Amino acid sequence: MTPEVVPDGGPQRPAVRRRRPLTFDRVSFMVVFLGLPLAVFVIFVVSPFVQALWYSMTDWSGFSSKMNFVGFDNYVKLFHDDIFLKAVRNNVELAIFVPIVTIVLSLTLATLVTIGGSGTGTVRGLRNSGFYRIVSFFPYVIPAIVIGLIWAQVFTPSSGVLDALLAKVGLHGFENYAWLGDARTAMPVSMFVMIWGFVGFYMVLFIAAIRGIDPEVFEAARIDGAGRFRTAVFLTLPLIRDNVQTAYIYLGIAALDAFVYMQALNPGGGPQNSTLVMPQQLFTTAFAKGQFGYSTAMGVILAAVTMLFALLVFTINALTGGRDRKVRR
């Protein structure tokens, strides 16, 4: 509000702004650009979620119109279901390790491609960096189901390429070794496949973020005697922190899903359910057992865990100085 000057030299008082009348143009603008998107969001996002909450409190079989309200019985049953709890633990394990390893590898490769070149002269990346970007991005353009099927064939004990190569170099202990059939290696191998499919995309994402930093900042760091490692950790990483946070959230959500990769690699959940994830158990419960009410409760838990994960990442980022734009020297 702008101050209003009193003619007799008295104290100033703020002028009151008059509200503009609601004209047809203003109302139509609000309806089209606010009301319509809000209606679409409510119909296609909020409404299905509310329906899912309702179905999760029934014993609906999914193949009939009959359903009985059972309250929170499905949720109580879930927390006593050892198989589902095992799937939850597997999802949490994926949400911890897959994003961390993927981001570290992607950020390392992005740093090498952008500023990891010669230590003298203009700050630049490695030679033929364009070739590295194309090659690293190639796995991301392949559908996830295709990636899973390809690597499932690679890890096949009898005819897999990996066992044959290991046997050729003298590691006969791995001849006909069932990588996906051993509870000790099934989950690490599945993580490797997911990371292999993600690294290229997030490498390109971090390259774009690093390219957006003023080159003079890196020149100044080089003049001050900062090495590549210190430049990457104490200069590059703080400046692209928001990009890293976004990448971690997206990778965490992908890891909490992981249905396509796990279904292609181990459709049955792996040995001793070592690779079973919540979406797999949800799918089996709904379509194999016909317990749609119970499986919907699993979906609600999955959604809650996903939102909790995103909230946790935002909170940790804020508590560790995510909003501070100052660069440590």
C-alpha positions as CSV (number, residue, x, y, z in Angstrom):
1,M,0.0,0.0,0.0
2,T,1.3,3.4,-0.9
3,P,1.3,6.1,1.8
4,E,-1.2,8.9,1.5
5,V,0.0,12.5,2.3
6,V,-2.4,14.6,4.5
7,P,-2.7,18.2,3.2
8,D,-2.3,19.9,6.6
9,G,1.1,18.2,7.2
10,G,-0.3,15.6,9.6
11,P,0.9,12.0,9.9
12,Q,0.8,9.9,6.8
13,R,-1.6,7.0,6.5
14,P,-1.6,4.1,4.1
15,A,-4.0,4.4,1.2
16,V,-6.6,1.7,0.9
17,R,-6.6,-0.2,-2.4
18,R,-10.0,-0.7,-3.8
19,R,-10.9,-4.2,-5.0
20,R,-11.4,-4.5,-8.7
21,P,-14.9,-5.6,-9.6
22,L,-15.3,-9.2,-10.9
23,T,-15.8,-8.8,-14.7
24,F,-16.5,-11.5,-17.2
25,D,-12.9,-11.4,-18.4
26,R,-11.5,-12.0,-14.9
27,V,-14.0,-14.7,-14.0
28,S,-13.4,-16.5,-17.3
29,F,-9.6,-16.3,-16.9
30,M,-9.8,-17.8,-13.4
31,V,-12.1,-20.6,-14.6
32,V,-10.0,-21.6,-17.5
33,F,-6.5,-21.2,-16.0
34,L,-7.3,-22.1,-12.3
35,G,-10.6,-23.9,-12.1
36,L,-10.0,-26.3,-15.1
37,P,-6.6,-27.5,-14.0
38,L,-7.8,-27.9,-10.4
39,A,-10.8,-29.9,-11.6
40,V,-8.5,-32.2,-13.7
41,F,-6.3,-32.7,-10.6
42,V,-9.2,-33.5,-8.4
43,I,-10.8,-35.9,-10.9
44,F,-7.6,-37.8,-11.9
45,V,-5.4,-37.6,-8.8
46,V,-7.4,-36.9,-5.7
47,S,-10.5,-38.9,-6.6
48,P,-8.6,-42.2,-7.4
49,F,-6.7,-41.8,-4.2
50,V,-9.8,-41.4,-2.1
51,Q,-11.4,-44.4,-3.9
52,A,-8.2,-46.4,-3.1
53,L,-8.6,-45.6,0.5
54,W,-12.2,-46.8,0.5
55,Y,-11.3,-50.0,-1.4
56,S,-8.5,-50.7,1.1
57,M,-11.0,-50.9,3.9
58,T,-13.2,-53.5,2.2
59,D,-12.9,-57.2,1.3
60,W,-13.5,-56.5,-2.4
61,S,-12.3,-59.4,-4.6
62,G,-12.0,-57.2,-7.7
63,F,-14.2,-59.4,-9.9
64,S,-17.7,-58.7,-8.4
65,S,-19.7,-55.7,-7.2
66,K,-20.0,-57.1,-3.7
67,M,-17.8,-55.7,-1.0
68,N,-18.0,-55.6,2.8
69,F,-16.5,-52.8,4.9
70,V,-13.8,-54.2,7.2
71,G,-12.3,-51.0,8.5
72,F,-8.6,-51.2,9.2
73,D,-8.4,-55.0,9.2
74,N,-6.4,-55.1,6.0
75,Y,-3.8,-52.7,7.5
76,V,-3.6,-54.8,10.7
77,K,-3.1,-57.9,8.6
78,L,-0.4,-56.2,6.5
79,F,1.8,-55.5,9.6
80,H,1.6,-59.2,10.5
81,D,2.3,-60.3,6.9
82,D,6.0,-61.5,6.9
83,I,6.2,-61.6,3.1
84,F,4.9,-58.1,2.7
85,L,7.3,-56.8,5.5
86,K,10.1,-58.5,3.7
87,A,9.1,-56.7,0.5
88,V,9.1,-53.4,2.4
89,R,12.6,-54.0,3.7
90,N,13.8,-54.8,0.2
91,N,12.2,-51.5,-1.1
92,V,13.9,-49.5,1.7
93,E,17.2,-51.2,0.8
94,L,16.8,-50.2,-2.8
95,A,15.8,-46.7,-1.9
96,I,19.0,-46.2,0.1
97,F,21.6,-47.8,-2.1
98,V,20.4,-47.3,-5.7
99,P,20.1,-43.5,-5.5
100,I,23.4,-43.1,-3.6
101,V,25.5,-45.2,-5.9
102,T,23.8,-43.8,-9.0
103,I,24.4,-40.2,-8.0
104,V,28.0,-40.8,-7.0
105,L,28.8,-42.5,-10.3
106,S,26.8,-40.0,-12.4
107,L,28.3,-37.0,-10.7
108,T,31.8,-38.5,-11.0
109,L,31.4,-39.1,-14.8
110,A,29.8,-35.7,-15.3
111,T,32.7,-34.0,-13.5
112,L,35.2,-35.8,-15.6
113,V,33.4,-34.9,-18.8
114,T,33.0,-31.2,-17.9
115,I,36.0,-30.1,-15.8
116,G,38.1,-33.2,-15.4
117,G,40.5,-32.4,-18.3
118,S,43.9,-30.8,-18.4
119,G,45.0,-29.1,-15.2
120,T,46.4,-26.1,-17.2
121,G,44.8,-23.7,-19.5
122,T,41.0,-23.3,-20.0
123,V,38.8,-25.5,-17.7
124,R,37.4,-28.2,-19.9
125,G,36.5,-31.9,-19.7
126,L,38.2,-35.0,-21.1
127,R,38.8,-35.4,-24.8
128,N,36.0,-36.8,-26.8
129,S,33.6,-36.0,-24.0
130,G,30.7,-35.9,-26.6
131,F,31.3,-39.5,-27.3
132,Y,31.2,-40.4,-23.6
133,R,27.9,-38.6,-23.2
134,I,26.3,-40.5,-26.1
135,V,27.5,-43.9,-24.9
136,S,26.5,-43.3,-21.3
137,F,23.0,-42.1,-22.3
138,F,22.3,-45.1,-24.5
139,P,21.0,-47.5,-21.8
140,Y,18.4,-44.9,-20.7
141,V,16.7,-45.0,-24.1
142,I,16.1,-48.7,-23.8
143,P,12.8,-49.6,-22.1
144,A,13.3,-50.9,-18.5
145,I,11.6,-54.3,-19.4
146,V,14.1,-54.8,-22.2
147,I,17.0,-54.0,-19.9
148,G,15.8,-56.5,-17.4
149,L,15.3,-59.3,-19.9
150,I,18.7,-58.7,-21.5
151,W,20.5,-58.8,-18.2
152,A,18.5,-61.8,-17.1
153,Q,19.9,-63.7,-20.1
154,V,23.4,-62.4,-19.2
155,F,23.2,-63.9,-15.7
156,T,21.6,-67.2,-16.8
157,P,23.8,-70.0,-15.4
158,S,23.8,-72.4,-18.3
159,S,24.1,-70.1,-21.3
160,G,24.8,-66.7,-19.8
161,V,27.6,-64.5,-21.1
162,L,29.0,-63.6,-17.7
163,D,29.6,-67.1,-16.4
164,A,31.3,-68.0,-19.7
165,L,33.6,-65.0,-19.6
166,L,34.5,-65.7,-15.9
167,A,35.3,-69.3,-16.7
168,K,37.5,-68.3,-19.7
169,V,39.6,-66.0,-17.5
170,G,40.2,-68.9,-15.1
171,L,37.5,-68.3,-12.5
172,H,35.9,-71.7,-12.7
173,G,34.2,-71.4,-9.4
174,F,31.7,-69.1,-11.2
175,E,31.0,-71.6,-13.9
176,N,27.2,-72.2,-14.1
177,Y,26.8,-69.9,-11.1
178,A,23.1,-68.7,-10.6
179,W,23.6,-65.0,-9.8
180,L,19.8,-64.4,-9.6
181,G,19.2,-67.8,-7.9
182,D,21.4,-67.2,-4.9
183,A,19.9,-65.1,-2.0
184,R,23.4,-63.6,-1.4
185,T,23.8,-62.2,-4.9
186,A,20.3,-61.7,-6.2
187,M,19.7,-58.3,-4.7
188,P,23.1,-56.8,-5.5
189,V,22.8,-58.0,-9.1
190,S,19.4,-56.5,-9.4
191,M,20.7,-53.2,-8.0
192,F,23.5,-53.3,-10.5
193,V,21.0,-53.6,-13.4
194,M,19.0,-50.7,-12.1
195,I,22.0,-48.5,-11.6
196,W,23.3,-49.4,-15.1
197,G,20.0,-48.2,-16.6
198,F,19.9,-44.9,-14.6
199,V,23.5,-43.6,-14.6
200,G,23.5,-42.3,-18.2
201,F,20.5,-40.0,-17.8
202,Y,21.6,-38.5,-14.5
203,M,25.1,-38.0,-15.8
204,V,23.6,-35.8,-18.6
205,L,21.4,-34.0,-16.0
206,F,24.5,-33.2,-13.9
207,I,26.5,-32.2,-17.0
208,A,23.8,-29.6,-17.8
209,A,23.8,-28.3,-14.2
210,I,27.7,-28.0,-14.2
211,R,27.6,-26.2,-17.5
212,G,25.3,-23.6,-15.9
213,I,28.1,-22.7,-13.4
214,D,30.2,-19.6,-14.3
215,P,33.5,-20.9,-15.7
216,E,35.3,-18.1,-13.8
217,V,34.4,-19.9,-10.5
218,F,36.4,-23.0,-11.6
219,E,39.2,-20.7,-12.8
220,A,39.4,-19.0,-9.4
221,A,39.5,-22.4,-7.6
222,R,42.3,-23.6,-9.9
223,I,44.3,-20.4,-9.2
224,D,43.8,-21.0,-5.4
225,G,45.4,-24.4,-5.8
226,A,42.2,-26.5,-5.4
227,G,42.6,-30.0,-6.9
228,R,39.9,-31.8,-8.9
229,F,38.6,-33.7,-5.9
230,R,38.3,-30.6,-3.7
231,T,36.7,-28.7,-6.6
232,A,34.1,-31.4,-7.1
233,V,33.3,-31.8,-3.5
234,F,33.5,-28.3,-2.1
235,L,32.6,-26.3,-5.2
236,T,30.6,-28.2,-7.8
237,L,28.5,-30.2,-5.4
238,P,27.2,-27.2,-3.3
239,L,26.3,-25.3,-6.5
240,I,24.2,-28.1,-8.0
241,R,22.8,-29.3,-4.7
242,D,19.2,-28.7,-5.8
243,N,19.8,-30.9,-8.9
244,V,21.2,-33.6,-6.7
245,Q,18.2,-33.4,-4.4
246,T,15.8,-33.7,-7.3
247,A,17.8,-36.7,-8.7
248,Y,17.7,-38.4,-5.3
249,I,13.9,-38.1,-5.0
250,Y,13.3,-39.4,-8.5
251,L,15.7,-42.3,-8.1
252,G,14.2,-43.1,-4.7
253,I,10.7,-43.2,-6.2
254,A,12.0,-45.4,-9.0
255,A,13.6,-47.7,-6.5
256,L,10.4,-47.9,-4.4
257,D,8.6,-49.0,-7.5
258,A,11.2,-51.2,-9.2
259,F,8.4,-53.5,-10.4
260,V,9.5,-53.8,-14.0
261,Y,13.2,-54.6,-13.3
262,M,12.4,-57.1,-10.6
263,Q,9.6,-58.8,-12.6
264,A,12.0,-59.2,-15.5
265,L,14.9,-60.5,-13.5
266,N,13.0,-62.6,-10.9
267,P,9.3,-62.9,-11.5
268,G,8.8,-65.0,-8.3
269,G,10.5,-62.6,-6.0
270,G,13.9,-64.3,-6.0
271,P,15.2,-67.0,-3.6
272,Q,13.8,-66.6,-0.2
273,N,12.0,-63.5,-1.5
274,S,15.3,-61.7,-1.5
275,T,14.3,-59.4,-4.4
276,L,10.6,-59.2,-3.8
277,V,9.3,-55.6,-3.8
278,M,5.9,-54.1,-2.7
279,P,4.5,-53.6,-6.2
280,Q,5.3,-57.3,-7.0
281,Q,3.4,-58.5,-3.9
282,L,0.6,-56.1,-4.7
283,F,0.3,-57.5,-8.2
284,T,0.3,-61.1,-7.1
285,T,-2.2,-60.5,-4.3
286,A,-4.6,-58.7,-6.6
287,F,-4.5,-60.7,-9.8
288,A,-3.4,-64.1,-8.7
289,K,-5.2,-64.3,-5.3
290,G,-8.2,-62.0,-6.2
291,Q,-7.8,-59.9,-3.0
292,F,-8.2,-56.4,-4.4
293,G,-9.1,-54.8,-1.1
294,Y,-6.0,-56.2,0.6
295,S,-3.8,-55.3,-2.3
296,T,-5.2,-51.8,-2.4
297,A,-4.1,-51.4,1.2
298,M,-0.6,-52.4,0.0
299,G,-0.8,-49.6,-2.6
300,V,-1.8,-47.1,0.1
301,I,1.2,-48.1,2.2
302,L,3.4,-47.8,-0.9
303,A,2.1,-44.3,-1.6
304,A,2.6,-43.3,2.1
305,V,6.2,-44.6,2.1
306,T,7.0,-42.7,-1.2
307,M,5.7,-39.4,0.2
308,L,7.5,-40.0,3.5
309,F,10.7,-40.7,1.5
310,A,10.4,-37.4,-0.4
311,L,9.6,-35.5,2.8
312,L,12.6,-37.0,4.5
313,V,14.9,-36.0,1.6
314,F,13.6,-32.4,1.7
315,T,14.0,-32.3,5.5
316,I,17.6,-33.6,5.5
317,N,18.5,-31.2,2.7
318,A,17.1,-28.2,4.7
319,L,18.7,-29.3,7.9
320,T,22.1,-29.7,6.3
321,G,22.1,-26.2,4.8
322,G,20.4,-26.9,1.5
323,R,19.1,-23.3,1.3
324,D,22.5,-21.8,1.9
325,R,23.9,-20.7,-1.5
326,K,27.3,-19.8,-0.2
327,V,30.2,-21.8,-1.5
328,R,32.7,-23.1,1.0
329,R,36.3,-22.0,0.4
